[in-house]
Amino acid sequence: MRLSRYGLPILAAVLCLALTPAWGVNRDLIQLQTQVQALQDQMTHMQQSFDERMGVMKNLVDQNTDSMNKVAAAITDIQNALQKQQADSGGRVDQLSGQIQSLNDALDEIKVRLAKVSKQLDDMQAAQQNLQQQNQPAAQPQQPQVQAPPPDVLYNNALRDYNGGKNDLATQEFTDYIKYYPNTDLAGNAYFYLAEIEYRGGNYQAAAKDYDEVLQSFPTGNKAASAQLKKGYALIELGQREAGIGELKKVVQRYPRSNEALQARERLHRLGVAVPGASAKNSE
């Protein structure tokens, strides 16, 4: 009778102790499953957001490409008009030259905008890859690298300061661009604008050197013809008349239908030099 009265409570206590660990394991498993589901939902949401942003960026690239094509067409129209008016160009050549220079600057800015959009696309793709790698084993930490300013920001700032007459600041920014991004297409433009600043300041020796850097390192760039023309001007200012005339003749030979060729012919005519390819009227 005594065993019967205490046996049932003891048995119930033993069963409770046996079930408690199993209940704890099930609760932890449910929490882990909930966390996994939350991560999966987050991945799905970020993938959808990435796809939407990629679509927006593609539209921006298409719009900027159309703008570049329109600017290029405008430059071609002006050059054709210059060819038709070559006989009485005179002072109008310099005026139209400034317009073409402005269009070329606008084209450079559009290229920078395209580079910026491309960089944003690359950043978004890198963010997606980082997210996918979060569930992979952690790699060994890498040594931090010195980050250069973004190329589009650095070049845009330099061009803005150049157009604003802040020559000292623009010189530093174009020099930094060449230092960090020496092999890009815009590096040739940076050398050209450095030479322009030096030419304006009367430092014709340094200007001729930087113009020549454009010709040697970026012979197919959009500043090659202008660099050849201005190198000729700089050499003439330095008293190297024959060398300068030689550079002007090269402009006419290499870029016969360009605005720079018109300016070279006009300068040669003022120097009393026979102009290659010019009419008898212009060479008198």
C-alpha positions in Angstrom: 0.0 0.0 0.0 2.8 2.5 0.7 4.5 1.8 -2.6 1.2 2.2 -4.5 0.6 5.6 -2.9 4.0 7.1 -3.9 4.7 5.2 -7.1 2.5 7.3 -9.4 3.9 10.8 -8.5 7.4 9.5 -8.9 6.6 8.0 -12.3 5.1 11.3 -13.5 8.2 13.3 -12.4 10.5 10.9 -14.3 8.4 11.2 -17.5 8.5 15.1 -17.3 12.3 15.1 -17.0 12.6 12.8 -20.0 10.4 15.0 -22.2 11.9 18.4 -21.3 15.2 18.1 -23.5 13.1 16.9 -26.5 10.9 20.0 -26.2 13.9 22.3 -26.0 15.4 20.7 -29.2 12.2 21.2 -31.1 12.0 24.9 -30.1 15.5 25.6 -31.3 14.8 23.8 -34.6 11.7 25.9 -35.2 13.7 29.1 -34.5 16.4 28.1 -37.0 13.8 27.3 -39.7 12.3 30.7 -39.1 15.6 32.5 -39.5 16.4 30.5 -42.7 13.0 31.5 -44.2 13.6 35.2 -43.3 17.0 35.1 -45.1 15.5 33.5 -48.1 12.8 36.2 -48.2 15.4 38.9 -47.9 17.4 37.4 -50.8 14.3 37.3 -53.0 13.5 41.0 -52.2 17.1 42.1 -52.9 17.1 40.2 -56.2 13.9 41.9 -57.3 15.3 45.4 -56.3 18.5 44.6 -58.2 16.6 43.6 -61.4 14.6 46.9 -61.2 17.7 49.0 -60.8 19.4 47.3 -63.7 16.5 48.2 -65.9 16.7 51.8 -64.9 20.5 51.9 -65.5 20.1 50.4 -69.0 17.6 53.2 -69.9 20.2 55.8 -68.7 22.9 54.2 -70.8 20.6 54.2 -73.9 19.7 57.9 -73.3 23.4 59.0 -72.9 24.3 57.0 -76.1 21.7 58.9 -78.0 23.0 62.2 -76.7 26.5 61.3 -77.8 25.3 60.5 -81.3 23.5 63.8 -81.5 26.6 65.8 -80.4 28.8 63.9 -82.9 26.3 64.6 -85.7 26.3 68.3 -84.7 30.1 68.4 -84.9 30.1 66.8 -88.3 27.6 69.4 -89.6 29.7 72.3 -88.4 32.8 70.9 -89.9 31.0 70.5 -93.3 29.8 74.1 -93.0 33.4 75.2 -92.4 34.6 73.4 -95.5 32.0 75.3 -97.7 33.0 78.6 -96.2 36.8 78.1 -96.3 37.3 80.9 -98.9 36.1 83.6 -96.6 36.8 82.0 -93.2 38.9 84.7 -91.6 37.8 85.5 -88.1 34.8 83.2 -88.4 37.1 80.2 -88.2 38.1 81.2 -84.6 34.5 81.7 -83.6 33.4 78.3 -85.0 36.5 76.7 -83.5 35.3 77.8 -80.0 31.8 76.3 -80.7 33.4 73.0 -81.8 35.6 73.0 -78.7 32.5 73.5 -76.5 30.8 70.6 -78.3 33.9 68.4 -77.8 33.8 69.3 -74.1 30.1 68.4 -74.0 31.0 65.1 -75.6 33.6 64.4 -73.0 31.1 65.1 -70.2 28.7 62.6 -71.8 31.4 60.0 -71.9 32.1 60.7 -68.2 28.4 60.2 -67.4 28.4 56.9 -69.3 31.4 55.8 -67.3 29.6 56.8 -64.1 26.5 54.8 -65.0 28.7 51.8 -65.9 30.4 52.1 -62.5 27.1 52.1 -60.8 26.1 48.9 -62.6 29.4 47.3 -61.6 28.8 48.4 -57.9 25.3 46.8 -58.0 26.7 43.6 -59.4 29.4 43.5 -56.8 26.8 44.0 -54.1 24.8 41.1 -55.4 27.9 38.9 -55.4 28.8 39.9 -51.9 25.3 38.9 -50.8 25.6 35.5 -52.4 29.0 35.0 -50.7 27.7 35.6 -47.2 26.7 32.0 -46.8 30.1 30.8 -48.0 33.1 30.2 -45.7 34.8 33.5 -44.9 38.0 34.1 -46.9 41.2 35.4 -45.4 41.1 39.2 -44.8 42.9 41.2 -47.4 45.0 44.3 -46.7 43.1 47.5 -47.3 44.1 49.4 -50.5 44.3 53.2 -51.0 41.2 54.3 -52.8 41.7 56.8 -55.6 38.9 59.3 -56.3 36.3 58.0 -58.8 37.5 58.8 -62.3 34.2 60.5 -63.4 34.2 62.7 -60.3 37.8 63.7 -60.6 37.6 64.5 -64.4 34.3 66.4 -64.1 35.7 68.5 -61.3 38.9 69.3 -63.3 36.9 70.2 -66.4 34.5 72.4 -64.4 37.4 74.2 -62.7 39.2 74.6 -66.1 36.1 76.1 -67.7 35.7 78.3 -64.7 39.2 79.8 -65.0 40.5 78.1 -61.8 43.7 77.1 -63.4 45.7 76.1 -60.3 42.9 73.8 -59.0 42.3 72.3 -62.5 46.0 71.6 -63.0 46.1 69.6 -59.7 43.0 67.7 -60.6 44.1 66.8 -64.2 47.5 65.8 -62.8 45.8 63.5 -60.2 43.6 62.0 -63.0 46.7 61.1 -65.0 48.4 59.7 -61.9 45.5 57.4 -61.0 44.0 56.6 -64.4 46.9 57.0 -67.0 45.6 54.5 -69.5 42.0 55.7 -70.0 40.8 57.6 -73.1 40.3 60.7 -71.0 43.9 60.7 -69.8 44.8 62.1 -73.2 42.2 64.9 -72.7 43.8 65.6 -69.3 47.2 66.1 -70.9 45.6 68.4 -73.5 44.0 70.6 -70.9 47.2 70.8 -68.9 48.9 72.0 -72.0 46.2 74.5 -72.7 46.6 76.0 -69.2 50.4 76.2 -69.7 49.9 77.8 -73.1 47.6 80.4 -71.7 50.1 81.2 -69.0 52.9 81.7 -71.5 54.8 78.5 -70.5 55.2 77.4 -74.1 57.9 74.9 -73.4 55.8 72.9 -71.0 52.8 73.3 -73.2 54.6 71.9 -76.2 55.8 68.9 -74.1 52.2 68.0 -73.0 50.8 68.5 -76.5 53.4 66.1 -77.7 52.4 63.6 -74.9 48.9 63.6 -76.4 50.3 62.9 -79.9 52.7 60.2 -78.7 50.5 58.3 -76.2 47.0 59.0 -77.5 47.4 59.4 -81.3 43.8 58.2 -82.0 42.2 60.3 -79.3 39.7 63.1 -80.0 42.3 65.8 -79.0 45.1 64.6 -81.4 44.3 67.2 -84.1 44.0 70.0 -81.7 47.2 69.0 -79.9 49.1 69.0 -83.2 47.8 72.4 -84.1 48.6 73.9 -80.7 52.0 72.3 -80.6 52.8 74.2 -83.8 51.6 77.4 -82.2 53.7 76.8 -79.1 56.8 76.1 -81.1 56.3 79.3 -83.1 56.0 81.2 -79.9 59.3 79.7 -78.7 61.0 81.0 -81.8 61.2 77.6 -83.5 59.5 78.8 -86.6 60.4 76.0 -89.0 59.4 73.3 -86.5 56.1 75.0 -85.8 55.4 75.4 -89.5 56.1 71.7 -89.9 53.5 70.8 -87.2 50.9 73.0 -88.9 51.5 71.3 -92.3 51.1 67.9 -90.6 47.7 69.1 -89.3 46.6 69.9 -92.9 48.0 66.6 -94.2 46.6 64.3 -91.5 43.3 66.0 -90.8 42.5 67.8 -94.1 38.7 68.2 -93.5 38.9 69.2 -89.9 38.4 72.5 -88.2 42.0 72.4 -87.0 43.2 72.1 -90.7 41.3 75.3 -91.4 43.0 77.1 -88.5 46.4 75.7 -89.6 45.9 77.0 -93.2 44.9 80.4 -91.8 48.0 80.6 -89.6 50.3 79.5 -92.4 48.8 82.1 -94.7 49.5 84.8 -92.1 53.1 83.6 -91.9 53.5 83.9 -95.6 53.9 80.2 -96.1 52.4 78.3 -99.0 49.4 76.4 -97.7 49.1 72.7 -98.8 45.9 72.1 -100.6 44.8 75.7 -100.5 43.4 77.6 -103.5 45.5 80.1 -105.4 43.4 82.9 -103.8 44.3 81.8 -100.3 48.0 81.3 -101.1 48.6 84.7 -102.5 
